[in-house]
Every structure is written in structure tokens, then in C-alpha cells.
Amino acid sequence: MKHYFNNNMVLSMSHLEQFRADTRIWLEENCPAEMREPINSFEDHCWGGRQWQFSSDAQRIWLDRMVEKGWTAPTWAPEYGGAGLSTEEAEILAEEMARINARPPVSNFGFWMLGPALLKFGSEELKRRHLPPIARGEIRFCQGYSEPNAGSDLASLQTRGDDGGDHFIVNGQKIWTSYADKADWIFCLVRTDPEATKHNGISFILFDMDTPGITTRPIELISGESPFCEVFFDEVKAPKENLVGELHRGWDIAKYLLTHERDMIGGEPPGILRGEALGLLAKQYIGANDHQQLDDPVLRHAISELEIDSLAFAAWTQELRQQAEDGQGIGATSSLLKYVGTELNKKRYELMMDALGSTALEWESERTREGMYAREWLRSKGNSIEGGTSEVMLGIAAKRLLNLPSA
């Protein structure tokens, strides 16, 4: 069978092969050995921002080197702090980082959610002002969406943004605001036209968390940790120059951003359960048979099933991301993505608890890093709620993907 390739295809393949080779060499030479170890704690992950304290010189060096290459946000344009890589090049970079188990140099909601929203809806001035500091790890954002009476029904939000001349005067409350006590800025949904219909009259605004009138209170979870917070706004002045998109049209941005949030929540977790790590962890506690396989055939089968499902999910996610990069959008499919990813993640932690047995129940021991396994297992239960409950996600899929009638 003959194969015909045009010159562009040959050049493209040659370029990507060379890019992979160059990337592999650069990573080997520049990624510190400490930054190739598994992420086992909050401090191991570099979140960035004004309050961030590097856990080691290696963490700081790794961030500086990746920032210089523009590889903290590789597909963003150089003027926004990125490297302008193509989707294919960015995938190669991710693959080569995974090959040596390189940690992300920095990541937070600015990369996962706000960045894509600014690139699509933000003015050129907003992009140039906010994206480079995010890419350099200098600014950390939190998300001001949910309210006490507006969770899954987010469009019912009542936080107000009244006209104050060159600024909005924000009053209200947000809840379940992840890491609000550690964030520098917030991207916030506020109702700027209280007379408009439910999904209209909402605006998407950025403002500094140091602005007078903002109060933050951590919420303690059953895991004993407090990633979530309550945030109160009392006559907060938010400059109108930080309005993203059109006034009163913030719901369009909110929906777009939620697809990225659900992708993030549903994705494979970093650290102890990434890839084949679960099987290796189980071997440490259960042992291996004569064939160096996990010496528990039932658990081995369950972990194998999970790995197969995870690979299938990763392939599906990659296809959807490619569609998004091509401008097609994934719409309601993001709800199904979030649901499936949530169930896989919860299953990972259930199997981890099975593998560790009674050790997994230890809460304060040194060998489990102060009960890290039990705390992470408890934390995984929240995946069914955050970013939209599993019931709501299934409802959206039923109505908008399967066209089933409403109840």
C-alpha cells in the first residue's frame, strides 16, 4: 500500500519530533531532582501568589526556569506570559514532563479557569494586565460564584454590584470559595441589574482581595482542613476597568468558565494516586506474589479496571480539549465529563483505603503524614458537590445531551 504525504505534513512531523527531542533535553537539564518526586502535601504544590512561601530552593528554581521559557502557560501568547505553543506542542511538553514525573511549576485557578475566560472574553488591556502576572505565579485568584442560596442554581445569586461612578459598590456574600483566605484577587459574579430576568443582569468582575470591606472566614471540613471559605462584601469598591466582557452579560462568561472548572474537578488528581501510583502503593502494604504482582487478585483486578477506565477517560478528555481548542466548544458535555471524572476519583480513593487497610484510618501518625490518606479520602466526597452536584450534572446530560423530557 502506498502512502502519500504532502510537504507540509512531512515538515510538521519533523518539527514536532525535533520539538520533543529539544524539550526532553531541556527538561532533563533543568528540572531539579526534588521536583520529580510525588506531590504529598499542600506545600509540595506551588500555588503562587503574593502570600506564597516556597517550600525549597528547588521549587523556586523550577518555577523561575519554566517562567523564563513561557511554559507555565505554554499555549498563551508570549505577550501574555506564555510561549505560544500549538496544542500539539503543549501535549508533547505535558507528555515529556509526565515521563520524568515533573511537578507542575505553578498552578491555580488563574491558569485553570480565569485564564481561558480572559483569553476569550477579556479586552486586550485586561489580558496584558492580568495574564502575565498569573503566568509568572505572582498573583493567585479565587472564584466568587456560589452563595448560601445560590449553589447549583447559581443564577439565583444576589450579591449586588451597584453603580458608583468609576467603580461598582459590591455587597453580599459568597460561600465555598476555595482558598479565598490565601488568594490575592477574586473573579466574582455580581448582580448589576436587579430588575433583569434571572440569567441576565449579572456581571463578571475582578478585584483585589485586599480591598477594604472584604472579610474571609475558613470553613472546616470533615477532613479537618479548610480549603473552603465564606467571603463577605461590605461596600467594596471594585474598579469598572476590571469588568470582563459586557456589562450585565457575565452569565455567558460564567457558563464558559464552568466547563473548565468541571474539567479540572473531573481530571486525574496529582500526587499519590496518579497513573500507576495506586498499584505501587498497594504493593507496599499488601506485598507482591512470585510474579511481582499485587498479592490480592480481587484488588488487583479492581485497580486494573480503574486504570483502564482512567485511560479511556483521559483519551475522551483530550478529544474534548482539542474540540475546545478548535473553537467548537463542548457545552453540556462538560457536565458529563465532570460526573464521570468525579466517580473515577472517588473510586480511586476507595481503592486506596482498601489497599492500606487499617493504616488508612490513622489520623495523626507520622507514617501516614498526619493522616493524609484518610483526609484525602474524606475530601474526595466533596467532588460530588463542588462545581455542580452529581444529580444536577446528570440532569443536564439527560436534558441537553439525550433530549429527555423534564420531570
PABA-539044 format. One line per 2 residues: number of its first residue (from 1); their letters; for each residue x, y, z of C-alpha. Coordinates in pm, 1 decimal. Layout:
NUM) a) X Y Z  ...;
//
This chain:
1) mk) 0.0 0.0 0.0  137.0 338.9 -97.0;
3) hy) 123.2 639.5 133.8  124.0 993.7 2.6;
5) fn) 226.7 1284.1 224.0  234.0 1647.9 127.0;
7) nn) 534.8 1861.5 214.7  352.4 2044.6 492.8;
9) mv) 274.9 1717.0 670.3  635.2 1599.2 645.9;
11) ls) 763.1 1933.2 775.2  507.6 1929.4 1055.3;
13) ms) 605.9 1580.7 1171.0  972.3 1671.8 1152.7;
15) hl) 912.1 1986.4 1358.3  718.9 1801.6 1630.9;
17) eq) 982.0 1529.6 1653.5  1252.5 1793.2 1690.3;
19) fr) 1044.0 1980.4 1946.8  1006.5 1662.4 2151.2;
21) ad) 1378.1 1594.2 2139.9  1466.4 1950.7 2240.1;
23) tr) 1204.1 1951.6 2515.6  1330.5 1622.4 2657.7;
25) iw) 1686.3 1751.3 2674.0  1582.5 2082.0 2834.0;
27) le) 1367.5 1914.3 3099.8  1640.3 1666.8 3189.1;
29) en) 1887.8 1950.5 3232.7  1660.6 2198.2 3410.1;
31) cp) 1406.5 2011.0 3623.9  1556.0 1965.8 3974.2;
33) ae) 1551.5 1611.3 4112.2  1333.0 1722.4 4404.4;
35) mr) 1071.0 1845.2 4157.0  1038.0 1491.0 4017.3;
37) ep) 915.3 1342.9 4343.9  541.0 1278.7 4408.0;
39) in) 329.2 1561.4 4548.6  235.0 1456.0 4900.8;
41) sf) 131.7 1778.4 5070.0  -14.8 2123.5 5014.0;
43) ed) 334.5 2276.4 5028.1  465.9 2037.4 4762.2;
45) hc) 232.9 2200.4 4510.2  334.0 2554.5 4413.8;
47) wg) 20.9 2770.9 4416.7  195.9 3105.1 4366.7;
49) gr) 66.1 3446.3 4467.0  177.4 3727.2 4694.3;
51) qw) 146.8 3512.3 5006.8  322.0 3203.4 4872.9;
53) qf) 633.0 3083.8 5056.0  848.5 2841.1 4857.0;
55) ss) 898.2 2509.3 5034.0  1250.8 2475.8 4892.9;
57) da) 1508.1 2638.4 4665.5  1431.2 2368.3 4407.7;
59) qr) 1065.5 2473.4 4393.5  1164.8 2836.9 4334.3;
61) iw) 1429.1 2747.9 4074.0  1187.4 2521.7 3883.9;
63) ld) 928.1 2799.7 3866.4  1183.5 3060.3 3754.4;
65) rm) 1314.0 2836.5 3476.9  970.2 2746.3 3346.2;
67) ve) 857.0 3110.5 3359.4  1159.1 3208.8 3151.3;
69) kg) 1058.7 2951.3 2887.6  693.6 3061.1 2898.4;
71) wt) 598.4 2704.2 2984.9  383.1 2772.2 3291.1;
73) ap) 106.3 2863.6 3044.0  257.9 2721.3 2723.8;
75) tw) -28.3 2790.1 2480.8  -73.6 3152.3 2586.6;
77) ap) 86.7 3410.1 2357.7  428.7 3548.4 2465.4;
79) ey) 276.9 3890.9 2532.2  53.4 3722.3 2791.4;
81) gg) 340.2 3536.5 2960.7  318.6 3212.7 2763.7;
83) ag) 525.3 3052.9 2488.3  271.2 3049.6 2205.8;
85) ls) 293.8 2672.9 2167.4  47.8 2487.7 1948.2;
87) te) -187.3 2233.7 2101.8  32.4 1952.8 1968.8;
89) ea) 346.9 2109.5 2115.5  178.2 2163.3 2452.4;
91) ei) 72.0 1798.3 2457.0  430.2 1692.3 2390.0;
93) la) 551.2 1915.6 2673.2  295.8 1757.0 2908.3;
95) ee) 397.7 1407.8 2798.2  766.7 1478.6 2849.8;
97) ma) 702.8 1627.9 3192.8  499.4 1320.3 3286.0;
99) ri) 779.0 1094.6 3158.6  1016.3 1226.4 3426.8;
101) na) 735.3 1281.9 3682.5  799.8 1657.3 3679.7;
103) rp) 569.0 1855.5 3905.2  373.9 2149.9 3763.4;
105) pv) 591.7 2457.6 3829.5  284.1 2651.3 3945.1;
107) sn) -90.3 2613.6 3903.0  -405.8 2766.9 4045.2;
109) fg) -746.2 2895.5 3937.8  -580.2 3170.2 3733.3;
111) fw) -446.0 2904.0 3496.4  -733.5 2656.1 3511.9;
113) ml) -1033.5 2887.9 3488.1  -976.0 3263.5 3470.3;
115) gp) -704.0 3247.6 3205.3  -919.8 3074.9 2941.6;
117) al) -1210.0 3311.1 3021.4  -991.4 3621.5 2984.2;
119) lk) -848.0 3494.5 2658.1  -1197.8 3453.5 2517.1;
121) fg) -1387.6 3746.3 2670.8  -1132.8 3991.3 2810.3;
123) se) -1020.2 4313.5 2644.0  -662.3 4340.8 2524.0;
125) el) -588.1 4571.6 2816.1  -722.5 4320.3 3069.7;
127) kr) -527.7 4036.3 2911.9  -198.8 4225.4 2921.6;
129) rh) -259.6 4345.8 3276.3  -363.0 4017.4 3440.0;
131) lp) -234.0 3721.6 3237.2  145.4 3781.9 3265.3;
133) pi) 137.3 3801.9 3649.8  -68.1 3480.5 3656.0;
135) ar) 182.1 3309.2 3425.1  471.0 3421.0 3646.8;
137) ge) 298.3 3286.2 3958.0  281.0 3633.0 4112.3;
139) ir) -97.5 3655.8 4150.8  -338.5 3393.7 4280.0;
141) fc) -713.3 3416.9 4210.0  -1012.3 3264.3 4384.4;
143) qg) -1362.5 3215.4 4243.1  -1661.2 3410.2 4375.3;
145) ys) -1957.1 3211.3 4244.8  -2169.8 3016.0 4495.2;
147) ep) -2382.3 3184.6 4760.8  -2579.6 3042.4 5057.4;
149) na) -2899.6 3040.4 4846.7  -2739.0 3004.3 4505.3;
151) gs) -2535.3 2686.7 4470.3  -2642.3 2452.3 4191.9;
153) dl) -2897.6 2720.0 4099.1  -2615.3 2969.7 4058.1;
155) as) -2818.7 3220.3 3854.1  -3018.3 3299.6 4171.3;
157) lq) -2716.6 3485.3 4314.3  -2796.4 3808.1 4498.5;
159) tr) -2456.3 3971.6 4559.9  -2504.4 4324.8 4427.3;
161) gd) -2274.2 4547.8 4224.3  -2426.3 4897.0 4226.7;
163) dg) -2301.0 5182.9 4010.8  -2055.0 5403.7 4198.4;
165) gd) -1922.2 5611.4 3909.6  -1584.8 5468.0 3810.1;
167) hf) -1640.3 5162.8 4028.3  -1902.8 4913.7 4143.0;
169) iv) -2009.7 4904.1 4507.8  -2027.3 4534.1 4594.9;
171) ng) -2238.2 4399.9 4882.9  -2324.5 4038.1 4958.0;
173) qk) -2177.8 3700.6 5044.5  -2006.9 3410.0 4870.0;
175) iw) -1958.0 3061.7 5012.5  -1743.4 2754.5 4937.5;
177) ts) -1484.8 2995.1 4797.1  -1177.5 2773.9 4767.2;
179) ya) -860.1 2923.8 4917.1  -1011.9 3270.5 4947.3;
181) dk) -800.2 3321.9 5259.0  -485.7 3265.8 5051.0;
183) ad) -587.6 3442.5 4727.8  -476.5 3786.7 4610.2;
185) wi) -765.3 3857.3 4372.4  -1114.3 3722.9 4307.4;
187) fc) -1313.8 3679.7 3987.7  -1666.8 3740.7 4102.2;
189) lv) -2021.9 3718.5 3971.8  -2237.2 4010.6 4090.6;
191) rt) -2586.7 4123.4 4001.1  -2552.9 4464.0 3834.8;
193) dp) -2912.1 4487.0 3709.7  -3154.3 4362.8 3980.1;
195) ea) -3454.3 4425.9 3751.6  -3334.4 4191.3 3478.6;
197) tk) -3451.7 3834.1 3436.8  -3272.1 3559.9 3629.7;
199) hn) -2980.7 3480.8 3397.7  -2941.1 3838.5 3280.2;
201) gi) -2817.2 4138.5 3474.8  -2510.7 3950.3 3607.7;
203) sf) -2157.6 4085.3 3552.9  -1813.5 3925.3 3580.3;
205) il) -1572.6 4147.8 3775.0  -1215.1 4115.0 3904.0;
207) fd) -1097.6 4287.0 4221.3  -821.2 4273.7 4480.0;
209) md) -891.7 4074.2 4799.0  -709.3 4343.6 4997.8;
211) tp) -982.5 4593.1 4909.2  -1143.4 4738.5 5224.9;
213) gi) -1474.9 4576.3 5313.7  -1381.8 4213.2 5238.0;
215) tt) -1397.4 3959.0 5522.2  -1294.1 3593.6 5483.6;
217) rp) -1378.9 3304.4 5717.7  -1248.5 2947.0 5662.5;
219) ie) -1496.3 2657.2 5671.8  -1363.3 2341.9 5837.9;
221) li) -1449.2 2015.0 5661.8  -1474.5 1659.3 5792.0;
223) sg) -1116.7 1608.8 5671.1  -1001.9 1860.6 5932.4;
225) es) -875.0 2100.4 5667.9  -1019.5 2426.2 5537.6;
227) pf) -981.7 2480.7 5162.4  -1327.1 2646.3 5155.9;
229) ce) -1422.4 2986.2 5292.3  -1710.0 3224.4 5339.6;
231) vf) -1646.2 3569.1 5191.5  -1842.1 3880.9 5290.2;
233) fd) -1852.9 4205.9 5090.6  -1946.3 4528.2 5268.9;
235) ev) -1940.5 4839.9 5046.0  -1644.4 4703.1 4848.6;
237) ka) -1525.8 4930.4 4566.9  -1445.6 4727.1 4254.3;
239) pk) -1299.8 4935.0 3965.6  -1507.3 4924.0 3647.6;
241) en) -1186.7 4887.1 3447.2  -1180.6 4525.1 3571.5;
243) lv) -1519.3 4435.3 3422.6  -1468.7 4133.0 3194.9;
245) ge) -1687.5 4125.9 2884.7  -2006.5 4324.8 2857.7;
247) lh) -2196.4 4476.0 3148.2  -2488.1 4250.2 3256.2;
249) rg) -2360.3 3965.1 3029.6  -2148.3 3785.3 3285.8;
251) wd) -2357.6 3469.6 3270.6  -2208.2 3390.9 2928.9;
253) ia) -1861.6 3401.1 3084.2  -1978.0 3205.3 3389.9;
255) ky) -2104.6 2917.9 3174.7  -1783.6 2908.8 2972.8;
257) ll) -1566.9 2912.2 3284.1  -1769.7 2634.2 3446.8;
259) th) -1672.3 2398.6 3164.8  -1307.4 2447.8 3263.5;
261) er) -1385.9 2408.9 3633.7  -1567.5 2080.9 3572.7;
263) dm) -1280.0 1962.3 3356.7  -1041.8 2043.4 3643.6;
265) ig) -1252.8 1871.7 3912.9  -1312.2 1565.3 3697.9;
267) ge) -948.4 1530.1 3593.7  -696.6 1282.5 3731.5;
269) pp) -560.0 1401.1 4066.1  -191.5 1480.4 4109.5;
271) gi) 22.7 1313.9 4372.4  -25.4 978.8 4541.1;
273) lr) -288.0 834.2 4304.7  -159.0 948.3 3968.6;
275) ge) -120.1 685.2 3696.0  14.5 355.5 3827.3;
277) al) 89.1 500.6 4171.8  -214.9 331.3 4328.5;
279) gl) -88.6 -15.2 4235.3  259.8 62.9 4365.2;
281) la) 113.1 199.1 4689.1  -95.1 -116.6 4734.8;
283) kq) 212.8 -335.4 4689.0  389.1 -154.9 4972.0;
285) yi) 116.1 -252.5 5217.2  -11.6 -585.2 5080.0;
287) ga) 300.6 -722.8 4915.1  369.8 -891.1 4580.8;
289) nd) 340.9 -1252.8 4462.4  609.2 -1457.2 4286.4;
291) hq) 531.9 -1272.9 3961.1  579.8 -935.3 4131.8;
293) ql) 208.2 -867.9 4101.3  -6.6 -728.8 4379.7;
295) dd) -75.8 -1023.3 4609.6  -452.6 -970.2 4619.2;
297) pv) -620.8 -1080.8 4294.2  -953.0 -910.3 4368.8;
299) lr) -794.8 -574.3 4445.5  -552.2 -616.8 4155.4;
301) ha) -847.3 -667.2 3921.1  -1025.6 -359.9 4060.4;
303) is) -716.4 -141.9 4020.3  -666.0 -269.6 3664.9;
305) el) -1025.9 -181.5 3581.3  -974.1 165.2 3722.7;
307) ei) -656.7 219.3 3520.9  -833.2 111.6 3200.1;
309) ds) -1127.7 341.5 3273.8  -887.9 624.9 3357.0;
311) la) -703.3 582.6 3027.3  -1032.3 584.6 2836.3;
313) fa) -1141.8 893.3 3028.0  -809.6 1065.6 2953.9;
315) aw) -848.7 992.8 2581.7  -1202.9 1132.2 2586.7;
317) tq) -1087.1 1440.9 2776.0  -807.7 1500.3 2526.4;
319) el) -1054.8 1480.1 2237.9  -1286.4 1732.1 2405.5;
321) rq) -997.7 1968.1 2476.4  -898.7 1950.0 2113.3;
323) qa) -1254.1 2041.6 2015.4  -1240.6 2336.6 2253.6;
325) ed) -904.8 2448.0 2109.9  -1058.1 2431.5 1761.6;
327) gq) -1334.5 2666.0 1876.5  -1612.4 2405.6 1869.5;
329) gi) -1689.2 2419.9 2240.6  -1814.2 2122.6 2440.1;
331) ga) -2123.0 2275.5 2603.0  -2327.3 2039.6 2816.4;
333) ts) -2073.8 1760.3 2765.7  -1868.3 1928.8 3039.0;
335) sl) -2137.1 1819.8 3287.0  -2097.0 1456.4 3186.6;
337) lk) -1719.5 1499.3 3194.4  -1737.9 1629.4 3548.6;
339) yv) -1969.9 1348.2 3662.6  -1760.8 1064.7 3517.8;
341) gt) -1437.6 1218.1 3646.0  -1589.8 1259.5 3991.1;
343) el) -1693.7 894.2 4009.2  -1349.9 779.3 3894.1;
345) nk) -1179.5 997.9 4151.2  -1395.9 870.0 4436.6;
347) kr) -1325.9 513.6 4323.8  -950.6 583.7 4333.2;
349) ye) -969.5 684.0 4696.5  -1197.9 393.7 4789.5;
351) lm) -943.5 152.2 4642.8  -664.8 333.8 4822.7;
353) md) -845.2 278.2 5153.5  -891.0 -90.5 5066.2;
355) al) -521.5 -123.9 4986.5  -398.9 36.7 5306.7;
357) gs) -642.5 -139.2 5538.2  -634.2 -19.0 5898.2;
359) ta) -335.3 203.2 5820.8  -561.8 419.7 5606.8;
361) le) -769.6 504.2 5913.7  -478.9 658.2 6103.0;
363) we) -544.8 1025.4 6161.2  -233.0 1175.1 6317.1;
365) se) 51.0 925.0 6266.3  385.1 1023.9 6120.9;
367) rt) 395.7 729.8 5878.6  73.0 848.5 5710.8;
369) re) 183.6 1212.8 5712.9  -73.3 1319.7 5971.3;
371) gm) -349.2 1101.9 5829.2  -304.3 1217.8 5470.0;
373) ya) -477.4 913.0 5323.2  -788.5 933.4 5540.5;
375) re) -813.8 1308.0 5493.2  -782.3 1283.9 5114.3;
377) wl) -1044.6 1007.5 5105.8  -1286.8 1224.2 5302.6;
379) rs) -1204.6 1525.2 5085.5  -1285.9 1329.8 4767.0;
381) kg) -1650.5 1308.0 4876.3  -1681.1 1680.3 4809.4;
383) ns) -1620.6 1619.3 4437.2  -1986.8 1515.0 4411.9;
385) ie) -2093.1 1863.6 4524.4  -1839.4 2122.8 4408.1;
387) gg) -1870.2 2259.4 4058.0  -2230.5 2133.7 4043.3;
389) ts) -2376.2 1832.2 4222.9  -2370.7 1493.8 4051.4;
391) ev) -2751.7 1495.2 4040.8  -2754.7 1829.0 3860.5;
393) ml) -2483.3 1710.7 3619.0  -2688.2 1402.3 3529.7;
395) gi) -2997.0 1618.7 3487.9  -2815.7 1846.9 3244.1;
397) aa) -2684.8 1548.8 3047.8  -3032.2 1393.8 3032.6;
399) kr) -3198.6 1713.7 2915.1  -2938.9 1867.6 2685.6;
401) ll) -2747.6 1566.1 2553.3  -3015.4 1296.2 2545.1;
403) nl) -3307.6 1537.6 2490.2  -3515.1 1363.2 2755.4;
405) ps) -3828.5 1547.4 2874.9  -3820.4 1738.3 3203.2;
407) a) -3993.4 1588.4 3505.2;
//
